[in-house]
Amino acid sequence: MANVILALLLLAPMSLYDLIKAFDQGISLFYSASSGSIKRALDGLLKKGHIVVADVQPGARGRKTYAITDEGRAAFHAWMLAPVDETDLDAAALARIRALGHLAPNERVIVLEHIRARVAHDLAALEEIDATAHDAPVPDELRSHARYGLATLDYGLMSHRATLQWLDDFLRAEQSHS
């Protein structure tokens, strides 16, 4: 979540309310966050020196506006260009894809290649399971459970194959623009 917040702060300084609103207006479709988790992420970013409080509005609540620091820019840039190793592949990939506009064209291709490599790796693991899953012996009392397990596996295979196709198309388009 911290890197999603850094990407938003690269666009403009924002308050906690502005960040919550940005999540509610679209980011939450692939990366859900509560106001408490956004606040905790902001506190962590402040401690690391990746953001600063750029302004505090007068009044009882003292609305704070946060801005990214040079250290935050460097951390964001390093995260974008690193291989995708997060557990939630969809959230990690979509967060990076949404933030590609912050990078140089040649760097965008690197990010997409990292995402593609992770999807291909995960697809290979699913295909390995699929190679034996359909022939595995299943006790009678578990047949209905096994059926739905196989349906889940099929969904994962189809999803990863579709994602790879989309990434290949998107990569070709990005490479022609870089």
C-alpha positions in Angstrom: 0.0 0.0 0.0 2.9 2.4 0.8 4.0 2.3 -2.9 0.5 3.0 -4.1 0.4 6.1 -1.8 3.8 7.2 -3.1 2.5 6.9 -6.6 -0.5 9.1 -5.7 1.8 11.7 -4.0 4.0 11.8 -7.1 0.9 13.4 -8.8 0.4 16.0 -6.1 0.6 16.5 -2.3 -2.6 15.1 -0.7 -4.3 14.8 2.7 -5.5 11.6 4.3 -9.0 12.5 3.0 -7.6 13.0 -0.5 -5.9 9.6 -0.4 -9.0 7.9 0.9 -11.0 9.5 -1.9 -8.4 8.4 -4.5 -8.7 4.8 -3.3 -12.5 5.0 -3.3 -12.6 6.4 -6.9 -10.9 3.4 -8.5 -7.8 2.1 -6.8 -10.0 0.0 -4.5 -11.1 -2.0 -7.5 -7.7 -3.8 -7.3 -6.2 -2.6 -4.0 -8.6 -2.3 -1.1 -7.7 -0.2 1.9 -9.5 1.2 4.9 -8.9 4.7 6.2 -7.0 3.2 9.1 -4.7 1.2 6.9 -4.0 4.3 4.8 -3.2 6.2 8.0 -0.9 3.5 9.2 0.9 3.4 5.8 1.3 7.2 6.0 2.8 6.9 9.5 5.3 4.3 8.2 6.2 6.5 5.2 6.8 9.4 7.5 9.1 7.4 9.8 11.1 6.2 6.8 11.4 9.7 5.5 9.7 8.9 2.3 7.1 11.6 2.8 6.8 14.8 4.9 3.9 16.9 6.2 4.0 19.7 3.7 1.1 21.7 5.3 -1.1 21.7 8.3 -4.4 23.6 8.0 -5.4 25.7 11.1 -8.2 24.4 13.2 -9.0 21.7 15.7 -8.5 18.8 13.3 -5.4 20.3 11.6 -5.8 18.7 8.2 -2.3 17.6 7.1 -1.1 17.5 3.5 1.6 15.0 2.7 4.3 15.3 0.0 6.8 12.8 -1.3 10.5 13.3 -0.5 13.5 12.5 -2.7 14.0 9.3 -0.6 10.3 8.4 -1.3 10.9 8.9 -5.0 13.9 6.7 -4.9 12.0 4.0 -2.9 9.1 4.1 -5.3 11.4 3.9 -8.3 13.2 0.9 -6.9 9.9 -0.9 -6.1 8.6 -0.3 -9.6 11.7 -1.7 -11.3 12.1 -4.7 -8.9 10.8 -8.1 -9.8 7.2 -8.7 -8.6 7.4 -10.8 -5.5 4.3 -9.8 -3.6 1.9 -12.6 -2.6 -1.1 -10.9 -4.3 0.0 -10.9 -7.9 -3.0 -9.1 -9.2 -2.8 -6.2 -6.8 1.0 -5.9 -7.2 0.8 -5.9 -11.0 -2.1 -3.6 -11.3 -0.6 -1.1 -8.8 2.6 -1.0 -11.0 0.7 -0.8 -14.2 -1.4 2.1 -12.9 1.8 3.9 -12.0 3.7 3.4 -15.2 3.2 7.0 -16.2 5.8 8.0 -13.6 8.5 6.1 -15.4 10.5 6.7 -18.6 9.3 4.7 -21.6 12.2 2.2 -21.4 11.6 1.6 -17.7 7.9 0.9 -18.4 8.9 -2.0 -20.6 11.2 -3.4 -17.8 8.2 -3.3 -15.3 5.9 -5.1 -17.7 8.6 -7.7 -18.4 8.9 -8.3 -14.7 5.1 -8.7 -14.4 5.0 -11.0 -17.4 7.8 -13.2 -15.9 5.9 -13.6 -12.6 2.6 -14.4 -14.4 4.5 -17.0 -16.6 6.1 -18.5 -13.5 2.8 -18.8 -11.7 1.2 -20.3 -14.8 3.9 -22.9 -15.1 3.2 -23.9 -11.5 -0.5 -24.2 -12.2 0.2 -26.3 -15.3 2.4 -28.6 -13.3 -0.5 -29.2 -10.9 -2.9 -29.6 -13.8 -0.7 -32.3 -15.3 -1.5 -34.7 -12.5 -4.6 -33.3 -10.8 -7.2 -34.7 -13.2 -5.9 -38.3 -12.8 -5.3 -38.2 -9.1 -7.3 -40.8 -7.2 -10.2 -39.3 -5.2 -12.2 -41.1 -2.5 -15.9 -41.2 -3.3 -16.9 -39.0 -0.4 -14.6 -36.2 -1.7 -15.6 -36.3 -5.4 -17.8 -33.2 -5.3 -15.1 -31.3 -3.5 -12.5 -32.4 -6.0 -14.7 -31.2 -8.8 -14.7 -27.7 -7.5 -11.0 -27.8 -6.8 -10.5 -28.6 -10.4 -12.8 -25.9 -11.5 -10.7 -23.4 -9.4 -7.6 -24.7 -11.1 -9.1 -24.3 -14.5 -10.1 -20.7 -13.6 -6.5 -20.0 -12.5 -5.1 -21.5 -15.8 -7.5 -19.5 -18.0 -6.9 -16.3 -16.0 -3.1 -16.5 -16.2 -3.2 -17.4 -19.9 -5.5 -14.4 -20.6 -3.3 -12.2 -18.5 -0.2 -13.3 -20.4 -1.9 -12.6 -23.7 -2.9 -9.1 -22.5 0.6 -8.4 -21.2 2.1 -9.5 -24.5 -0.1 -7.2 -26.4 0.5 -4.3 -24.0 4.3 -4.9 -24.1 4.3 -4.8 -27.9 2.5 -1.5 -27.8 4.8 -0.1 -25.1 7.9 -1.2 -27.0 6.7 0.6 -30.1 6.3 3.8 -28.1 9.7 3.6 -26.3 
